[in-house]
Amino acid sequence: MEIKLSDHFSYGRLIRFALPTIMMIIFTSIYGMVDGFFISNFVGKTPFAAINLIYPFLMILGVFGFIFGTGGSALIGKLLGEGKREKANSVFSFLVYFTIFVGIAVALTGWILMESVARLLGADETMLPDCVLYGRLNLIGLPAVMLQFEFHSLFVTAEKPKFGFYTTLAAGFTNMIFDFILVALFRYGVTGAALATVASQFVGGMIPLIYFSRRNTSLLKLGKGKFDASALIKTCTNGSSEFVSGVSMSLVSMLYNMQLMKYSGEDGVAAFGVLMYVNFLFLAVFIGYAVGTAPLVSFNFGAKNTSELKNVFGKSVKILAVAALVMFSAGELLAVPIAKIFVGYDAGLTGLTISGFRIFSCSFLLAEIPIYGSSFFTALNDGFVSAAISFLRTVVFETAAVLLLPLLFGINGVWFSLVAAEFVAALVTIVFYALKRKKYGY
């Protein structure tokens, strides 16, 4: 039986409701790791370092999908809670069409800038061709990947999170199969990995587009739509934290790579690439839960059901605390096997990756607090607080830490910087929770 936004939620029901979104984002992270695995093991560590150097720039270009997804989901969920279904569908349709337009425009801009950005990030003459090739080929699927990111949130609002998971599953298997064929069998290298990713992006973006365009049993249907400036402004305001978080995380990743090139060369960038893959995978649990339960917060906020809002918030904090302990333990236990899977062919690189992993995994104890806090305030349509948490967490705290700590501890300071930043961000989020508690009644 489908769980409805208007239901009362126990611990079990909350987890079941969020689980498809959690699995969807986990699986997205897993198939994002596949390119790295095949390139590292079948092409070499220099191309592996090259794709990790340019990847943060590609994430910046795709971040608009998160803005329209999370920001639009908050607005649409609130409208549904207020009983304005026709208006909700109108906003939904407009945002989907607008995302496609933005995706095409951003892809063209990124294509022009790709080589200059790669040089700016520190790509030398051996890495530059692979950076540019991988980056430009990925831009072919950018509008589709923006839609995929957008539908991550909107599937939950439409009360169809399982369909979203199945779509992600299809996209993931597409990427894995084509990576195996193009990289492992036919040895097309970086080109093959990029084309495999593009194929998966079109599967992940186009299946939802077709589903919502046809008659369906969800709360949302894609219709004519019309330009709605007020909805766009509200969506961008709601999603500002995701914009800040996405852009700043990518910029900080670029800064990490630049620091690692300075202290450890391409080995440092390659090791950081492995850590980022695992970081995305583990944080996907927190992000998936936050995204998966956000429509409940928006719906009950719109319906003025403060008792259920308080119930969802209280149980979510406890669920995520347990999840954080599990993620930390898993990180410590899996450091060695994960490092060997990706870079086991190089003993020095493997050792560097393991030592970084041991330190890095401590951040999983704290990351769930600002991640859920930012999503929670977005769902409450409080874009300012949500953006403040994201901005401070990434732009201020992580930037300061990655610039200062390496001066004191060398390369270990790079690994410690994320832990320090998450600690301070968690404290700030708790302060915001306390300040806004009476206003929203959670």
C-alpha positions in Angstrom: 0.0 0.0 0.0 1.3 3.5 -1.0 2.2 5.8 1.9 0.5 9.2 1.7 1.9 12.6 2.6 -1.1 13.1 4.9 -0.4 9.9 7.0 0.9 9.8 10.6 4.5 8.5 10.6 6.1 6.0 12.9 9.8 5.2 12.8 9.2 2.3 10.4 6.9 4.2 8.2 9.4 7.1 7.9 12.2 4.8 6.9 10.0 3.0 4.4 8.8 6.3 2.9 12.4 7.6 2.6 14.0 4.3 1.5 13.3 4.5 -2.2 14.9 8.0 -2.3 17.8 6.8 -0.2 18.4 3.9 -2.6 17.9 6.1 -5.6 20.7 8.5 -4.5 22.9 5.7 -3.3 22.6 4.0 -6.6 23.3 7.3 -8.4 26.5 7.5 -6.4 27.5 3.9 -7.1 27.2 4.2 -10.9 29.0 7.5 -10.7 31.9 5.6 -9.2 31.9 3.1 -12.1 33.6 5.5 -14.5 36.4 6.0 -12.0 36.8 2.2 -11.3 37.1 1.3 -15.0 39.3 4.3 -15.9 41.7 3.7 -13.0 42.0 -0.1 -13.6 41.9 -0.2 -17.4 43.3 3.1 -18.5 45.6 4.3 -15.8 46.1 6.7 -12.8 46.8 9.8 -14.9 43.5 9.6 -16.8 41.8 8.8 -13.4 43.3 11.9 -11.9 42.3 13.9 -14.9 38.6 13.0 -14.7 38.6 13.7 -10.9 40.2 17.1 -11.6 37.4 18.2 -14.0 34.5 16.4 -12.3 33.7 19.2 -9.8 33.3 21.7 -12.7 30.7 19.3 -14.2 28.9 19.1 -10.9 28.7 22.9 -10.8 27.0 23.0 -14.2 24.5 20.3 -13.1 23.5 22.0 -9.9 20.6 23.8 -11.4 18.7 20.5 -11.4 19.0 20.3 -7.6 17.8 23.9 -7.3 14.6 23.4 -9.3 14.1 19.9 -7.8 14.4 20.7 -4.1 13.2 24.3 -4.3 10.3 23.3 -6.6 9.4 20.3 -4.5 9.1 22.5 -1.4 6.8 24.9 -3.2 4.8 22.2 -4.9 4.4 20.2 -1.7 3.2 23.3 0.2 0.6 24.0 -2.6 -0.6 20.4 -2.4 -0.9 20.7 1.4 -3.0 23.8 0.9 -5.3 21.8 -1.6 -4.1 23.8 -4.7 -3.5 20.8 -7.0 -4.1 22.6 -10.3 -1.6 25.3 -9.3 0.9 22.7 -8.2 0.8 21.0 -11.6 1.1 24.3 -13.4 4.3 25.2 -11.4 5.6 21.6 -11.9 5.2 21.8 -15.7 6.8 25.2 -15.9 9.9 24.2 -13.9 10.5 21.1 -15.9 10.4 23.0 -19.2 12.6 25.8 -17.8 15.1 23.2 -16.6 15.5 21.9 -20.1 16.1 25.4 -21.5 18.7 26.2 -18.8 20.4 22.8 -19.3 21.0 23.5 -23.0 22.3 27.1 -22.3 24.6 25.9 -19.6 26.0 23.0 -21.6 26.9 25.3 -24.5 28.7 27.7 -22.1 30.5 24.8 -20.4 31.8 23.5 -23.7 33.4 26.9 -24.5 35.0 27.2 -21.1 36.1 23.6 -20.6 39.8 23.9 -21.6 40.3 27.2 -19.8 38.8 25.8 -16.6 40.9 22.6 -16.8 44.1 24.7 -17.1 42.9 26.9 -14.2 42.5 23.8 -12.0 46.0 22.8 -12.6 45.9 20.3 -15.4 49.3 19.8 -16.9 49.9 18.8 -20.5 49.5 15.1 -19.8 46.2 15.5 -18.0 44.7 18.3 -20.1 43.5 16.3 -23.1 41.6 13.8 -21.0 40.1 16.6 -18.8 38.7 18.4 -21.9 37.6 15.3 -23.7 35.7 13.8 -20.7 34.2 17.1 -19.7 32.9 18.1 -23.1 31.4 14.6 -23.9 29.6 14.7 -20.5 28.0 18.0 -21.5 26.0 16.3 -24.2 23.8 14.8 -21.5 23.7 17.8 -19.2 20.1 18.8 -19.8 19.1 15.1 -19.1 21.2 15.0 -15.9 19.6 18.2 -14.7 16.2 16.6 -15.2 17.4 13.5 -13.3 18.5 15.6 -10.4 15.3 17.5 -10.4 13.1 14.4 -10.5 14.9 12.9 -7.5 12.9 15.3 -5.3 9.7 15.6 -7.4 9.1 11.8 -7.5 8.7 11.9 -3.7 6.4 14.9 -3.9 4.3 13.0 -6.5 4.0 10.1 -4.1 6.0 7.9 -6.5 9.4 7.4 -4.8 9.6 3.7 -5.9 9.3 4.7 -9.6 12.1 7.1 -9.1 14.3 4.4 -7.7 13.5 2.0 -10.6 14.4 4.8 -13.0 17.7 5.4 -11.3 18.3 1.6 -11.3 17.8 1.5 -15.1 20.2 4.5 -15.5 22.8 2.9 -13.3 22.8 -0.4 -15.1 23.0 1.4 -18.4 26.2 3.1 -17.2 27.7 -0.1 -15.8 27.0 -2.2 -18.9 28.3 0.4 -21.3 31.4 1.1 -19.2 32.2 -2.6 -19.3 31.7 -2.8 -23.0 33.4 0.4 -24.1 36.2 0.6 -21.5 37.0 -2.9 -20.4 36.3 -4.8 -23.7 36.8 -2.4 -26.5 39.3 -0.2 -24.7 37.9 3.2 -25.7 39.3 4.7 -22.6 38.1 8.1 -21.4 35.9 8.5 -24.4 34.1 5.2 -23.7 33.5 6.1 -20.0 32.1 9.5 -20.9 29.7 8.0 -23.5 28.6 5.4 -21.0 27.7 8.2 -18.6 25.9 10.2 -21.2 23.8 7.1 -22.1 22.8 6.6 -18.5 21.9 10.3 -18.1 19.5 10.2 -21.0 17.8 7.1 -19.5 17.6 8.8 -16.0 16.3 12.1 -17.4 13.9 10.9 -20.2 12.0 8.1 -18.5 10.5 10.5 -15.9 9.8 13.1 -18.6 7.8 10.5 -20.6 6.0 9.2 -17.4 4.8 12.6 -16.3 3.8 13.6 -19.8 1.3 10.7 -20.0 -1.8 9.9 -17.9 -0.5 8.6 -14.6 -1.6 7.8 -11.0 0.7 10.3 -9.3 -0.2 13.7 -7.8 1.6 15.5 -10.7 1.2 15.6 -14.5 3.2 17.5 -17.1 0.9 19.9 -18.9 1.2 23.0 -21.0 2.7 25.2 -18.3 3.4 28.9 -18.6 6.2 31.3 -17.4 5.6 32.0 -13.7 8.1 34.6 -12.4 6.8 34.4 -8.8 7.1 30.6 -8.7 10.6 30.7 -10.2 11.7 33.3 -7.6 10.2 31.2 -4.8 11.7 28.0 -6.2 15.2 29.6 -6.5 14.8 31.1 -3.0 13.8 27.7 -1.5 16.5 25.9 -3.5 19.2 28.5 -2.8 20.8 26.3 -0.2 21.2 23.5 -2.7 22.7 26.0 -5.2 25.1 27.2 -2.5 25.9 23.7 -1.4 26.4 22.3 -4.9 28.5 25.1 -6.2 30.5 25.6 -3.0 31.2 21.8 -2.6 32.5 21.7 -6.1 34.6 24.8 -5.6 36.0 23.4 -2.4 36.7 20.1 -4.2 38.7 22.1 -6.8 40.5 23.7 -3.9 41.3 20.3 -2.4 42.6 19.1 -5.7 44.8 22.2 -6.0 46.2 21.7 -2.5 46.8 18.0 -3.2 48.6 18.8 -6.5 50.8 21.0 -4.4 51.6 18.5 -1.6 51.4 15.2 -3.4 51.0 15.7 -7.2 48.6 13.5 -9.3 48.7 10.8 -6.6 47.0 13.1 -4.2 44.3 14.0 -6.7 43.8 10.3 -7.5 43.5 9.5 -3.7 41.1 12.3 -3.2 39.0 11.0 -6.1 38.6 7.7 -4.3 37.6 9.5 -1.1 35.1 11.6 -2.9 33.4 8.6 -4.5 33.0 7.0 -1.1 32.0 10.3 0.5 29.2 10.7 -2.1 28.1 7.1 -1.5 28.0 7.4 2.3 26.5 10.9 2.4 23.8 9.6 0.0 22.2 7.9 3.0 21.8 11.3 4.7 20.9 13.2 1.6 18.5 10.6 0.5 16.7 10.6 3.8 16.6 14.4 3.9 15.3 14.7 0.3 12.9 11.7 0.9 11.2 13.2 4.0 11.3 16.8 2.9 7.8 16.6 1.2 6.4 15.5 4.5 7.7 18.7 6.1 6.4 20.9 3.3 3.0 19.2 3.2 2.4 19.4 7.0 3.8 23.0 7.0 1.3 23.9 4.3 -1.5 22.1 6.1 -0.5 23.8 9.4 -0.2 20.3 11.1 2.4 21.2 13.7 2.0 18.1 15.7 3.0 15.9 12.8 5.8 18.3 11.8 7.2 17.9 15.3 6.8 14.1 15.1 8.7 13.9 11.8 11.5 16.2 13.0 12.0 14.4 16.3 12.1 10.9 14.8 14.3 12.0 11.9 17.0 13.4 14.3 17.2 10.0 16.1 17.2 7.9 12.9 20.1 10.0 11.4 22.1 9.8 14.6 22.1 6.0 14.4 22.9 6.1 10.6 25.9 8.4 11.4 27.4 5.8 13.7 26.9 3.1 11.1 28.5 5.2 8.4 31.5 6.0 10.5 32.0 2.3 11.5 31.7 1.2 7.8 34.2 3.8 6.7 36.8 2.6 9.2 36.2 -1.1 8.3 36.2 -0.6 4.5 39.1 1.7 4.1 41.6 -1.0 3.0 39.3 -3.0 0.6 37.9 0.1 -1.1 41.4 1.6 -1.7 42.6 -1.7 -3.2 39.6 -1.9 -5.5 40.4 1.5 -7.0 44.1 1.8 -6.9 45.5 -1.5 -5.7 47.9 -1.6 -8.6 50.0 1.1 -7.0 51.3 0.5 -3.5 52.2 4.1 -2.7 48.9 5.4 -3.9 47.0 2.7 -2.0 48.8 3.6 1.3 48.0 7.3 0.7 44.4 6.6 0.1 44.0 4.4 3.2 45.6 6.9 5.5 43.4 9.7 4.2 40.3 7.4 4.5 40.9 6.7 8.2 40.8 10.4 9.0 38.2 11.4 6.5 35.6 8.9 7.7 35.3 10.7 11.1 33.3 13.4 9.2 30.5 10.9 8.8 29.7 11.3 12.5 28.7 14.9 12.0 27.7 15.5 8.4 24.1 14.4 8.9 23.3 17.4 11.1 23.9 20.2 8.6 22.7 18.1 5.6 19.3 17.4 7.2 19.1 20.9 8.7 19.6 22.5 5.3 17.0 20.3 3.7 14.6 20.7 6.6 14.6 24.5 6.4 14.2 24.3 2.6 11.1 22.2 3.1 9.8 24.9 5.4 10.3 27.4 2.6 12.9 29.2 4.7 15.5 29.5 2.0 17.6 32.0 4.0 18.4 29.7 6.9 18.9 26.8 4.6 21.3 28.7 2.4 23.1 30.1 5.5 23.8 26.5 6.7 25.1 25.4 3.3 27.2 28.5 2.7 28.8 28.4 6.1 29.4 24.7 6.0 31.2 24.7 2.6 32.3 28.1 1.5 33.4 29.4 4.9 34.3 26.4 7.1 35.7 24.0 4.5 37.6 26.7 2.6 39.2 28.0 5.8 40.1 24.5 7.0 41.6 23.3 3.7 43.7 26.5 3.4 44.9 26.6 7.1 45.3 23.0 8.3 47.7 21.8 5.6 50.1 24.5 6.8 50.2 22.8 10.2 49.8 19.1 9.3 50.9 18.8 5.7 48.8 16.5 3.6 47.1 15.1 6.7 45.7 18.6 7.2 43.8 18.2 3.9 42.1 15.1 5.2 41.4 16.7 8.6 39.9 19.8 7.1 36.5 18.2 6.3 36.2 16.8 9.8 36.8 20.2 11.3 34.4 21.9 9.0 31.6 19.4 9.7 32.0 19.9 13.4 31.6 23.6 13.3 28.7 23.3 10.8 26.9 20.9 13.1 27.1 23.4 15.9 25.7 26.2 13.7 22.8 24.0 12.6 21.9 23.2 16.2 21.8 26.9 17.0 19.4 27.5 14.0 17.2 24.6 15.2 16.9 26.3 18.6 16.3 29.8 17.3 13.5 28.7 14.8 11.8 26.1 17.0 9.0 28.3 18.2 8.3 29.9 14.9 7.7 26.6 13.1 6.5 24.5 16.0 8.6 21.5 15.4 
